[in-house]
């Protein structure tokens, strides 16, 4: 765990104040990191060591606190959390920093946001790394309404839904705004059509833990795309795969291979 917090800045998009950091090598290839549900730039990317890993490899490392998360504004309308809306936030950050294109790296919900960004703005995306979300991108990842209910439950001990209990504990641990997260989980679940995945031309790495019971198959998603490969992250579940050393090594090799093209 790397607990050294970088300096954060903020910008306004769509009337929402969004917090981000911009670290690493300023002249390096930019990587825009987009975190998962109930997480934040700190929890998803700094604490597990991604900022250090990518920075040490010579990259410019940028990460956004998605709306409803971290230090960004937290609207309570579910429509504010459609994945294409949050994708526009990410692209607006590139505009704000005057970055014409970047590698997009998203985990879980952040992977979905990254795909929506790649579909709407293909010219802005050099490559994709999709972590924690495989064929669930197109086929769904189960019923998430109980998770919203668990986030809003007044009595934690009364929660019986296992996945809901897990995300409620995570939200409490990260001191998140549970009303905003409940709105987010209801608004951000739009699926991507299989045919749309086939339209993405950006080189893509898809990493999913072998014990992840949420993401779905990485290989099945990769098979829908023209230039994608799947990575099995051994013995990791949805929560633990993000900081895994196998994942980090594969991502660094993926970026190194792209820079040599």
C-alpha positions in Angstrom: 0.0 0.0 0.0 1.3 3.4 -1.0 -0.4 6.0 1.2 1.3 9.2 0.0 -1.5 11.3 -1.4 -0.7 13.5 -4.4 -1.8 17.1 -4.8 -5.4 17.3 -6.2 -6.8 20.1 -8.4 -10.4 20.6 -9.7 -12.3 21.8 -12.7 -15.9 22.4 -13.6 -17.8 20.3 -16.2 -21.5 20.1 -16.7 -21.9 22.3 -13.6 -20.2 19.6 -11.5 -16.9 20.3 -9.6 -14.6 17.4 -10.4 -11.4 16.6 -8.5 -8.3 15.1 -10.1 -4.6 14.6 -9.9 -1.9 15.0 -12.6 1.4 13.4 -11.6 4.2 11.3 -12.9 6.5 12.4 -15.8 5.0 15.5 -17.5 6.4 14.6 -20.8 5.5 10.9 -20.6 2.6 9.2 -22.4 -0.5 10.2 -20.5 -2.6 7.5 -18.8 -6.0 8.6 -17.5 -7.2 6.4 -14.6 -11.0 6.0 -14.0 -11.9 4.3 -10.7 -14.7 1.9 -9.8 -17.9 2.2 -8.0 -17.7 3.4 -4.3 -13.9 4.0 -4.8 -11.9 7.1 -5.6 -8.6 8.1 -7.2 -6.8 7.6 -3.9 -8.4 4.3 -3.0 -8.2 2.7 -6.5 -5.0 4.1 -7.8 -2.7 5.6 -5.2 -3.1 3.2 -2.3 -2.6 0.0 -4.4 0.5 1.6 -5.9 -0.6 2.3 -9.5 0.5 6.0 -9.4 4.0 4.9 -8.4 4.1 2.0 -10.8 3.1 4.0 -13.8 5.1 7.1 -12.8 8.2 5.1 -12.3 7.7 3.7 -15.8 7.8 7.2 -17.2 4.1 7.9 -17.7 2.1 11.0 -17.0 -0.5 9.7 -14.6 -3.9 11.4 -14.3 -6.8 10.2 -12.3 -10.3 11.6 -11.8 -12.6 11.4 -8.8 -15.8 10.4 -10.7 -18.9 12.5 -9.8 -20.5 11.1 -6.6 -17.1 9.9 -5.4 -14.0 11.2 -3.5 -13.7 15.0 -3.5 -16.0 15.6 -6.5 -19.5 16.9 -6.3 -22.2 14.3 -5.5 -25.5 14.8 -7.3 -28.4 12.7 -6.0 -30.2 12.3 -9.4 -29.6 8.8 -11.0 -29.6 10.4 -14.5 -26.5 12.3 -13.6 -24.6 9.0 -13.5 -25.3 7.5 -16.9 -22.0 6.1 -18.1 -21.9 8.3 -21.2 -22.2 11.3 -18.8 -19.3 10.2 -16.7 -17.4 9.4 -19.9 -17.8 13.0 -21.0 -16.4 14.1 -17.6 -13.3 12.1 -18.3 -12.9 13.5 -21.8 -13.5 17.0 -20.4 -10.6 16.5 -18.1 -8.4 15.7 -21.1 -9.7 19.0 -22.7 -9.0 20.9 -19.4 -5.4 19.6 -19.4 -5.0 20.2 -23.2 -4.2 16.5 -23.8 -5.3 15.4 -27.3 -5.3 11.7 -26.6 -4.4 9.3 -23.8 -4.4 5.7 -22.7 -7.6 5.1 -20.7 -7.4 2.6 -17.8 -10.7 1.9 -16.0 -11.5 -0.5 -13.2 -15.1 -2.0 -12.9 -17.5 0.9 -13.3 -14.4 2.8 -14.6 -14.0 0.2 -17.3 -17.6 0.8 -18.4 -17.0 4.5 -18.5 -13.8 4.0 -20.5 -15.6 2.0 -23.1 -18.3 4.6 -23.5 -15.6 7.2 -23.9 -13.9 5.1 -26.5 -17.1 4.7 -28.5 -18.0 8.4 -28.3 -14.5 9.8 -28.8 -12.3 7.2 -30.5 -9.8 9.8 -31.6 -9.0 10.6 -27.9 -8.2 7.0 -26.9 -4.7 5.6 -27.6 -5.5 2.3 -25.8 -7.8 0.7 -23.2 -7.1 -1.3 -20.1 -10.3 -2.7 -18.7 -10.0 -4.2 -15.2 -12.6 -6.0 -13.2 -15.2 -6.2 -16.0 -15.4 -8.8 -18.7 -18.4 -10.0 -20.6 -20.5 -8.3 -17.9 -19.9 -5.2 -19.9 -22.4 -6.5 -22.5 -24.4 -9.1 -20.7 -24.8 -7.5 -17.2 -23.5 -8.4 -13.8 -26.6 -9.4 -12.0 -29.2 -7.5 -9.9 -27.7 -4.4 -8.3 -30.9 -3.0 -6.8 -30.1 -4.9 -3.5 -26.8 -3.0 -3.4 -28.6 0.4 -3.5 -30.9 -0.9 -0.8 -28.0 -2.0 1.3 -26.3 1.4 0.9 -29.4 3.1 2.3 -30.2 0.5 5.0 -30.4 2.2 8.4 -29.3 -1.0 10.2 -26.2 -2.6 8.7 -26.8 -5.8 10.6 -30.2 -6.3 8.8 -28.5 -6.5 5.4 -28.7 -10.1 4.1 -27.7 -9.7 0.5 -24.0 -10.7 0.4 -22.9 -8.4 -2.4 -24.9 -5.6 -0.9 -23.2 -6.2 2.5 -19.8 -6.2 0.8 -20.3 -2.8 -1.0 -21.9 -1.3 2.1 -18.8 -2.2 4.1 -16.6 -0.8 1.3 -18.6 2.5 1.2 -18.4 2.8 5.0 -14.7 2.1 4.9 -14.1 4.8 2.3 -16.5 7.2 4.1 -18.5 7.7 0.9 -21.8 9.5 0.5 -24.2 6.6 0.4 -27.1 8.6 -1.0 -25.0 9.6 -4.0 -23.7 6.0 -4.4 -27.3 4.7 -4.4 -28.1 7.2 -7.1 -25.0 6.2 -9.0 -25.7 2.4 -8.9 -29.2 3.0 -10.3 -28.0 5.3 -13.1 -24.7 3.8 -14.3 -25.6 0.2 -15.3 -26.3 0.7 -19.0 -24.9 -2.1 -21.0 -22.7 -1.9 -24.2 -24.0 -3.8 -27.3 -21.8 -6.6 -28.4 -21.7 -5.0 -31.9 -20.5 -1.8 -30.3 -17.6 -3.6 -28.6 -16.6 -4.8 -32.1 -16.4 -1.1 -33.3 -13.6 -0.3 -30.8 -10.2 -0.3 -32.7 -8.0 0.8 -29.8 -5.6 -1.9 -28.5 -7.2 -3.3 -25.4 -6.1 -5.4 -22.4 -8.8 -6.9 -20.2 -7.8 -8.1 -16.7 -10.2 -10.0 -14.5 -9.4 -12.0 -11.3 -9.9 -15.7 -11.4 -12.1 -15.5 -8.3 -14.1 -12.5 -9.5 -17.8 -13.4 -9.3 -18.9 -10.0 -10.7 -17.0 -9.3 -13.9 -17.7 -12.2 -16.2 -15.2 -13.7 -18.6 -12.4 -11.4 -19.9 -11.8 -13.7 -22.8 -15.4 -13.6 -24.0 -15.3 -9.8 -24.1 -11.9 -9.8 -25.8 -13.3 -12.1 -28.5 -15.8 -9.4 -29.5 -13.0 -6.9 -30.2 -10.6 -6.5 -33.1 -7.5 -5.9 -31.0 -7.9 -7.2 -27.5 -6.4 -9.8 -25.2 -7.5 -11.2 -21.9 -5.5 -11.5 -18.7 -6.4 -13.9 -15.9 -5.3 -12.4 -12.6 -4.6 -15.5 -10.5 -6.5 -16.1 -7.2 -7.9 -12.6 -7.0 -11.5 -11.5 -6.4 -13.1 -8.3 -7.6 -11.8 -6.2 -4.7 -8.2 -7.5 -4.7 -7.4 -7.9 -8.3 -6.9 -4.1 -8.9 -3.5 -3.9 -7.1 -2.2 -7.3 -8.1 1.5 -7.5 -9.2 0.6 -9.8 -12.2 -1.9 -7.1 -13.4 0.7 -4.4 -13.0 3.4 -6.3 -14.9 1.0 -7.1 -17.7 -0.1 -3.4 -18.0 3.5 -2.2 -18.1 4.3 -4.7 -20.8 1.2 -3.7 -22.7 2.2 -0.1 -22.7 5.8 -0.8 -23.6 4.7 -2.9 -26.5 2.4 -0.1 -27.8 5.2 2.5 -27.5 7.4 0.2 -29.7 4.8 0.0 -32.5 
